Amino acid sequence: MKFSICTPVVFTRDDEDNKRQPRYEMFKRCANSVFSQTFRDFEWVIVDDRCQPSVEDVLIETDWYARDFKVKVIRLPEKGG
């Protein structure tokens, strides 16, 4: 493996603050960018700061796991900010 991409993520899809700064949609755009890469010798480490829905749920509902990338999700035990 050549390198790791590390991304901290915090969002609540239905939170009023998400309308002002749409972190949920930004995460989906980030994921599309990562998964559009033709170079595949990397892993993507995502730190989930108690997102609602969870990062894993977002990845599953959009079928990104089927793209055969190395993705490791670390869900924090409590919100760290």
Buried (B, 14 or more C-beta within 10 A) or exposed (E): EEEEBEBEBBBBBEEEEBEEEBBBEEBBEBBEEBBEEEEEEBBBBBBBBBBEBBBBEBBEEEEBEEEEBEBEBEEBEEEEE
